[in-house]
Amino acid sequence: MKITNSLLFTLLCLPLFTMAQQNTYSPYSSFGIGEFQNQGFALNTDLGGIGIALRSHNQLNLSNPASTSALSLTSFEVGVRGASLFLKDANLQQETFTSSMAYLSLGFPIAKGVGLSAGLLPYSFKGYRLSESSVWTDESDTLNTHIDYIGSGGLSRVFFNIGAELFEGFSIGATTNVLFGTLKERRDLWSDEPDFINRRDESLYTVKDFSFDAGVQYQTTIADKQLIFGATYSPQANLNASNKGGIYTYNIVNNFEYVRDTVSIDATKSNGLVLPKAFGAGLSLAKEDFWFVSGEFEFKEWSKLSLFGSPDANLQNATQFKVGAWFIPNKKDVHNYWKNIQYRMGVNYNTGSLAITELSQDATQENLHDLSLSLGFGLPLKRSNAIANIGVQLGKRGTIENNLVEEKYIKFHLAFTFNDKWFTKRKID
């Protein structure tokens, strides 16, 4: 693979730099383990998130480990993401921009019909600051109090895939995941009154443990077209987690905090984080190197998610419905580059894992649906086996009704796929 030093340095360092930034400003990241991140690669995202019934010999697909068996080339893929988020409630509007690592991944065939892949990508992010104010009065005095809820941090995922074709057309695959990271939550009760004793509750949840996924695919030929059925399953995962934090009382004098008393919290549980089970199925039809269309659904039992034995009453089970397609006008036309491009599009509808009416712990429920449209391009780079993947996703989640926040977003991604043949003995005439 011919990659310039400057390009490789940029691709490797930019994701590491963006990991240090705040990666979400969504108030909805205050629930559960935060805002769940897209677990697909550029091709999956451009196709509306589909991938359960997707197979490619030169592009990686994380949505179904069975697809790894289709690899005929070694593929290295790296990408970054950016997102513009437009928040709106009944009274205010806010615009934010974030950037983050999309993923790093490497996959290769180790035998005919057997492939391996591994990589790193974000799993969830927390990034919010919510405030409540109250006024307490009696016959002679008035007291203004404030409560701030602040969250940050996130979880990351390292994965290892193996896929194998057991017999013609039928493949199975398995994924081992390592989830790790720290979620930080803070609650401040304070007042401007000098005699008021302020209180802070702080928790740092650290996770580092394994989970597993499995998938199958069956491919058959109808006339000159490929029909593929796929299915995936992720069992419930009980992960080790630790909770370190404390309860503080403090005063504020001349804008400085002075701690009065401290109570420490330090706990570890073997099932400190319970991730819910999930399953999905998809069907696709394609004509090789010309077009591809697919539809799928995915179900996740988010209502079973719990952190240190505390399920979140605002979480509910969610189902996603996805449709995606791509086409290449004429891959063999060497004179017209635009006819060599892979044009991609997709639609994703998520019934939503949150059911709330306002951003508080005692809220009654209203479903927060998420609808998005994706467009993208697979741009072949001349004189190489590399592909530049560029895409945009437009979507909306939430509503301004019932004191909630409406989120409209524009997400961008840029990724490069580098392909080469490894483990092939060179022949010299």
C-alpha positions, 0 to 999 in steps of 0.5 A: 500500500502506498500511503504518504507519511503525512496522510498516515500521521494525520489519520492516526493522530486526528482520532486520538486528538478528538478523543480528548474533546467533549463528544456530546452536549445532548441533555439526553446523555444524562440517562443510562450509560449516556448517548449510545454511539453508532457501531457501524463503519462508514459504509454502514452509516451511509446505508442508514445503518444496515449491515446484517445482510451486507457482505463485501470482499474489500470493506469491513462490516462490523454489523455482522461478524459472519461477513468477515468470511467474505474478505479477499483483501486485507483492509485497513480502515480509519475514520473521524466524525463531526456533528452539529447539534441544534437544541431547542426547547419552548424558550431557548435555542443552542447550537454545538459542534463536536468531533470524535474518533469514528474508528480504527479497524484492520481485517484480513483473510487467513484462509479461503472463507475465513477472515479476522478483523479487529478495531477500536471505536467509541461506545457511549458518551456523556456530556450534559449540564442541567440546572433546577432552581427553587425558592423557599419562603416563610413568614420572614425569609426567602431562600434561593437554591439551585441543583446542577446535574453534570455528566462527562466521560464515556465508554469505548469498545475494542472488538475482535471478529472471526467469520467462517464459511461452513459450507457454500453460501452459509457463514457464521461469525463471533465477536469478542468485545472489550468495553472500557472507560469511565462515566462521571456524574455530579450533583450540586445542591447550592445557594448564594446565601452565606450560611447555607451548607452546599452539598455535592454528590460525585460518582465515577463509574469505571468499566472494563470487561468482556461481552460477546456477539454472534451472527450468521449469513446465508447467500444464494444466487438468483439468476445473476443476483445475490440474495443474502439473509443475515441475523445477529444476536447479542446476549445480556452481558453482566460486566464488572464495574467499580464506583468511586466517589464521595459526598461533600459539604462545602461553602463558597467564599469569594468564588472559592470552594472550601470543603467542610466534610467528606464521605467517601464511596468505593464499591466494586460489583461483578454485575455493576453494569448490565447491558441488555440483549439485542437481536436483528435480521436483514435481507438484501439483494444485489447485482455485483459491482452494479447495485445493492438494496437491503432492509433490516430491523434490530431490537434492543432490550434497553429497559434491562440496562442497569448501573450498580443494580439501579435500572433507569425507569426512563429507558425502554425497549427500542426497535430500529427499522433501516433501509439502504441502497447503493449503485455504481453507474459503470465501474468499468468506464475508465474515462468517466470517473463519476461513473466509478463512484459508489453512490449510497443512501439510507433511512433509519427510524428508531422508536427510541430507548428513552420515554420521558416528559421532562428532564428530571428523575421523576418524569412521566413517559413520552417516547423520543423517536429518532428519524434520520436520512443518510447520503454518502459516496465511495470514492475510488482513489486512482492508481491504488486499492484505496477508497475514500468514504464521505457521508452526511446524516440528517436527523431529528430526535425529541420534541419541544412538547411537555418541557422537552428538548428537540434535537436536530443534527447534521453528522459528517464522517470521513474515512479511508479504506486501504486494501492490499494482499497479505500472506501471498507469496510473490512470484518472480519470473 
